[in-house]
Amino acid sequence: MTQKSLPSGDASPSGFAPLRQKLFAVLWIATIIGNTGSFIRDVASAWLMTDLSPSPAAVALVQAAASLPVFLLAIPAGVLADILDRRKLLIGIQVLLACTSITLMLLSAAGLQSITSLVALTFLGGVGAALMGPVWQSIVPELVERKDLKSAVALNSLGINIARAIGPALGGVLLAGLGAAVTYGVDVISYVFVITALLWWRRPVVAPDVLSERFAGAFRAGLRYARASRELHVVLARTFLFFALASSVWALLPLIARQLLGGGASFYGILLGAVGLGAIGGAVIMPRLRERLSADGLLLLAAVVTAAVMAFLSLAPPQWAAIVALLALGAAWITALTTLNGVAQSILPNWVRGRSLAVYLTVFNGAMTAGSLCWGGVAQLLGVPPTLLMGAAGLMLVGFIAHRLKLPRGEADLVPSNHWPEPLTAEPVEHDRGPVLITIEYRIDPADRAAFAAAARRLSAERRRDGAYAWGISEDTAEPGLVLEWFEVESWAEHLRQHRRVSRAGADIQEEVRRFHRGEHPPVVRHLLSMGKGTA
C-alpha cells in the first residue's frame, strides 16, 4: 500500500489506546494487509530483476523506479490531500495500485515480463505510493481523539513494520514455490481488503467553504511555508544526509543475498522479514530509548548501527549471522524514520500538514532515489563489498558531523489562535482581488529600536509561513520611532485564510512585538488592495 514512508510521533504510555476506537482499528488492520501485499510485490519485482539482468545498476534501478515518483509527485499529492476528499482519493489510489499489480500478474503469467515493463510498472506503483503517503498520514487526526494522535501515528509505524516482517518472507516463499504470477496475485487480493475498509468508512461530509483553496494557490502556499520554516529545513537536511548514505544497503540487498550470501528468493524474503522483525523490536523499545536519548542521540545511534551492519555485510558473513545483522538494521532503520518523521509531525500546523509532509517525503525519496542510482553505479564499477564499506564510512562520518545540527524540539503550540479581528471593509471585496498589502503602524521608543527589529525578524518568518510572499519594516525619516511593518499576500481570500492560520505560538511572537508599541492607541492596521483585479 505504501513504501517506506513511516510516520511516527512520540509513543505515549497508552500506546495501544487508539485501537479501542473502531474506525482506527479497522483501517489500521486493513493497512497492514495492504502493506503486506505491497512488500510481497516488491520482493517479487526486486528478485525478478535479478533473473532478467545480473547487473547491479539494473537491480538498483528497481529501487530507483519505486522511489523516484515520490520524489517527483509527493508535493502535488500533499496539495491534493489538503484540498480534496481524502477518503475518495485513497480509494482511487488503491484502484490504481490494484490495476498495476494485475498487469504485473498477467505479464508474468504469460512469460512476457521484461526489464522495461518491470521498471515501468514499478514506477507506476511508485506513483501510487507518492499519492498515498501524504493522504494517509493526513487522515490520522480524523480517526482518533487528539490525545491519542501521537500513539496513533506510532501504531501506523508499527503496522507497517508488522507488514514488513510478514510480507517479504511470505513473498519469498510464494515466489520460490508458486512463481511470480501467483505472488503478484496475492498482492491484488490485499487491495480488496483495503478498498472494502475505505468504503465502510463513512467520512463526515465537510460543509462547503468559500475559502477552500484551489490547487495552484494551495501549491504556492505550501511551498511558501516550506521555504520560511527553518525548523523544517533542519529536518529535511538531516533526512537527506542519513538516507542518501544508508540507501546503499537497500539498493544492493538483492545482490547481497544472492552474490555475497549465496541465498535464493526465499532467503532474500527472510532477510527482508528480519528487517521488519527488527523494526518491530525497535518500535517496542523506542519509549525506553527516548527516556535516555534526545532525538539527536537516537539519530546518531541509528547511523552508527546502520553503518556497522553495512560494514559487516560486506564481509560476506554466514547466512545466520546476516539475518541477525538485519534484525539490528531494522531496529536502526525504524529509529531513524520515526525520529525524523515524529519531529516533522510535531512542527507542522494542521492546515499545511499534508503539503509539508509531502516535502519531507520528497526529500526522503529523493535521497533514496539518488542514493540507489549512485550506489548502483559504484557497485557496477567496484563491486558490492567496497560499495557497502564506502557507504558505511560515509554514514558514520556524516552522522557525527550532522549531530551538531540539532533537530527542533517541536514544543510550539500550533493550534489556531483565531485572535485576529475580521478586516474592516467599506464594501464587500471579491476573493480574487489582489495582491493585498497589509501595514501595521507602531510607535516605539528609539532606545528600543534594535530590540524591536530583532523581535520583528522573528515575526517575519511567521508572516511568511502563514501566507505572505513579501515582508519588511520601514522607519519614517521625518518622525523617528514611527515604524511601519508591511507584508503582502497574493489575494484577499489568501489573507482571510491567513487569519485562520495564525497559531498560538505565532500570536505569542506578535504580542512580543506589540509590547514595544508606545502609542496611546493600538497599532494601526490597514489593508491596501491593488487597483486592478486578479492575483499576483
Steps between C-alpha positions, in 0.01 A plus 500: 500500500779743588876477479739588778323824590456431866329770702559505867487712810599450859343194657268564794458276806168378352654420165218263392213728607409599141411137425203534735348733239332276243561720196873525561527128581325392178708725277819410689443127439412571136824691450702214648341268244557752221861566595564127530384465140724788392805341659413170331488686167829680570680174576370346179606799291846534656578130466350472155740772385796288613369229267455742211840667551789433743622861462518692833389814318189324367415360845543843658277643226200320650552680831546828317185445292301442820625811679538748213123564463476592866781748446319649200137484612490514880447876517209504251361201693528698823303783343228255396497358853424847638231603250313181390286241674772275641287186516404515133857579405626198695252271326609625158866444586429144615325424170805632311736280703275196453502549122880525506534169682242335271715602201814361667314175570377461142839578343674253730241230433546546125879502523512850345667683788805705396738748660309786339155383610618418851662842550201680345246320719719546807502871416120497475480330838727776628252755366233337716732508800576868430131585507432275798761621749385857575131409482526208741708694750256791483190296592638377833367802697153419361506143633593553866455749780767766530646349818564174312654657188865426578419142597303456178790626292734261681259212443500577129875458506466173692239376252725564203777307665272210586432491127873530434562197721229289334493621139857444382528153655161399361591652164823303487319175578227567242753602236716192555208256518228637273665756273471870435145498361349349816711731716365807323149351523522491880586871492188566291285327762642725772360808328150355522522513880626859502237626256224324696615666824508843336150449356380404851640823643223761498709815507297803617402730217687828526285807445599711200745774590520815293868522594586149379836503327550416136788285384733771367452732798532215750817383326655847529391535864661166585827595335500839676457326833780255427735781391431705813523221760857470622398215732378301200826578319697335780282186485533482123879540508543227761261274304687536173843444652398184684301326228718590204784311665296222661317426173793291375398202709143511363604546139745210511320261736384261222863467387621467857258210547592329171869576444649558846284266705416237240127502564194466280165680478369355826818602684466853361147509640631378835755782506229759438283330759787530748509874431129518579536296820789719606290809433219361718752439776636850454149647525438309824818624670473853356318649803785390727760635262320835488523520879880488473580660166390815321381493139854588393642218710255250351593604147871469573444155651307396187785621277764310696303173505408525130861568402620206709251265333602618152867441579421157644303394192792599275697215664259237359413351841312172552132518418388469862729787601366713216145441624601618848666806348182581305305490825728775629464688171121493534516643852737776387292576191175542695682713756614742230164505320285549808734760646513716188134457411392557858692828513352604164146426625557700819603822325216513242162673537200307375413736214823418315574156642439303180711734288789523745506126561509469122813717496649269761410195292645669192834545671490150650426333168733733313777384731403136446478546122826691461672266742375187325616621159834618635576187700384276215747675269781473756429129548507454123856639497643377832280210606252462785737462803703820435179691439355390833821602677496842334139555601570390856798732537307793354198439723714478813689820417195701400306368801746658742533823300123546455447434871605862553196619299242451774148388418216730617317406818154546351349648817327805347119522531383492136125503568337797318470798733212667312594827668506719188182707458321494167646769272280805459383577147284780366337254258530126423832399346521234231712209612722505192594868548867543563774530581425635848743719694451488879668767710533525879613835643699492824634783710806386690757655728817569296697328776307178424576514129750209493292277728186573296680414175620168645147406613358609163742272316356204690155621399612510134529121482157465659338733245662315210403157630137610527480631144697821442730501198676828597567667835691798634527772764561866422558807719367849432792735423306802625380341822748259665320228690215479251550153351293331234488121472364387164438170326331393179274205420385400155122546542228610739394137548857404591508774764172374647656153515799658671263611778413133557859378485666711769595263782517565871877489475481760222267711712762497778762633257262773384429598861874521566530751215196698613648550846739749345210718383481825703198666339182590687302279264573150361716479186310617193432221250416575136409274209594642162370332185648518155294727275466219243336158525668162505766338709871566495 
